[in-house]
Amino acid sequence: MKMQRQWLFFLLMGLVSVLFFFSVVSAASGIKERMAERLPEIVALKDQGVIGEDNLGYLQFVGAAKEKAELVQSENDDRLQVYQGIAKQQGTTADLVGRRRAQQIMDIALPGHWLQDENGRWYKK
């Protein structure tokens, strides 16, 4: 029961975070909707230890398994578009925006999910 509440909390916080963070992207582009639709599958892959969040704000495969590679690539492509839009708005680079987002993601990540530190080392939260 406790794990279900944690998962539900994470899912809701993740969705709220995603929607807030990506509010600078036009709704017409469909990015927010696509990302929200992918979120449950992404969380499931994180729960299984297949993917993790790298230090640049993107998803990466942690092990040899490349399960759902198209899903992961689509998510990363949309994240790049969002980072580029925010960077343009803030007069900075997409790389810096991604690194800032990586830190936000690390702060809300669930225990047991893979994260990458600033030196490129993978660890479980």
N, C-alpha and C positions, 0 to 999 in steps of 0.2 A: 504494500500500500504506500509506504514512504517513497519507494522508487518511482511509483506511478505519479505521485504528486510532484516529485522532483522533475520528472520528464515533462509533465504538463506545464510546470512552472517555466522550465527551460524553453519549451516550445512557444509558450505565450510571450516570454521575454524576448526570445529570438525574433519572433514575428513582429513585435512592437519595435524592437531595435532596428530590424531590417526596414520596416515601413518608415520609421522616423529618419533613419540614416539616408535612405534613398529618396526622400521627399523632393530633393532637388531635381530628380529625373522626371521628365514629363510622363504623365500617366498614359499618354498616347503611344509611347514607345513600347509599352507592355512589359518592361523590365520588372517592375514591382510585382506584377501578377505572376510572371514566370518564376521569379525567385520564391515567392510565397508558395506556389504550387510544388516546387522542388524541395522545400524545407523539410517535410517529413521524411523523404527518402535520404536526404543528406544527413539528418540526425540519426537515422537508422544505420547508415554506413559508418558514422562516427562511433555509435554505440558498439558496432561490430569490430571496431579497430581497423577498418579498411582505409579510411582517410583521416587526415588531420588538417589543422589550420597552420599554414606556414607563417613566417614572420613578415611576409609581404602582403598579407591580406587575401591569400588565395588558398584553395583546397589543394592538397597533394596526397598522393597515395603513400601510405606508410610502409606497407609490406609489398610483397611480390604480386599479390592479387590486384588486378586492375578492373575490379567489378564496377560496372556502370560508368565506364570511362566517358561515354558521351554525356551523361548527366553532369559529371564533374567538370568537363570541358565547357559545357553550356553555362554552368554557374560561374566559372572563372571568366568566361567571355563577357557575361553580363556585369560581373564585378568590375572588370576593366573599364567598360563603358561608363559605369557609375563613377568610378574613381577619376576618369578623364573629365566628366562633367563637373564634378566637385572641384577638381584642380583648376579648371578654366574659370569657374566662378570665384575661387579664392586666390587666383593668381599664383598657384604653386604647381607642383608636379603630381602626376598620378601615382608615382612611386611613393611620395611622402604621404599622400592620402591613404594609400593601401597600408603603409606601415602603421599609421595612426589607427586605422580600422582593425588591423591585426591585434593591436593592444586592447581595443574595446572587446574584441571577440575573446581574447584570453581571459579578460576579467569576468565574462559571463559563461565561460565554458563549463561544462559539467565534469565532475570528477570521473576519471577514466578515459576522457577524450585526449587524443594526441595533439600536442602543440609543439611549435618550433621556437626555440629561444633565438635571441639576436645573433648568436654565434652559429646558428644552423643545426643545433643539436635537438633531436626529438625527445620529448618527455611526456609522460602521462600526468595530467592534472590530478 
